[in-house]
């Protein structure tokens, strides 16, 4: 069967891509607004190059069409900290996917501890095994409601972990990498 992506709606395209391009790692992105720390998970995230060291994350818009807080903060402040997620952090990470007003912080709302490692970047989530401190590199104009951002990694944080059980997405389900094998929860 051949499916023409131009002939199906965006929800169906999303389902096909999110169920076929797996697993997708979870980027738990911390950004800072004028007064509030924003924390949000993104599964449309992947390394793009190691020379230069860059990642790409695709960020959509809110239901009302306005920019998501993460997108707004990165474009305005040009900094982001990407925390990788492990099983013990999964429940908290899932809560941060809920939309909150720009003036409310997921860190405060869901009582998530953070720690400042580099003062010029947003904090990390306490307990994250590793994190990437990133600077905004560029925005890719592809049309539509999703904006891919290229972020350049400037620093890496490792919490003395040699190999960790990272969380990813397979369709709507989460999966965990154990001994380099991705296992789904179902």
Order of alpha helices (4+ residues) and beta strands (2+ residues): alpha-beta-beta-beta-beta-beta-alpha-beta-alpha-alpha-beta-beta-beta-beta-beta-beta-beta
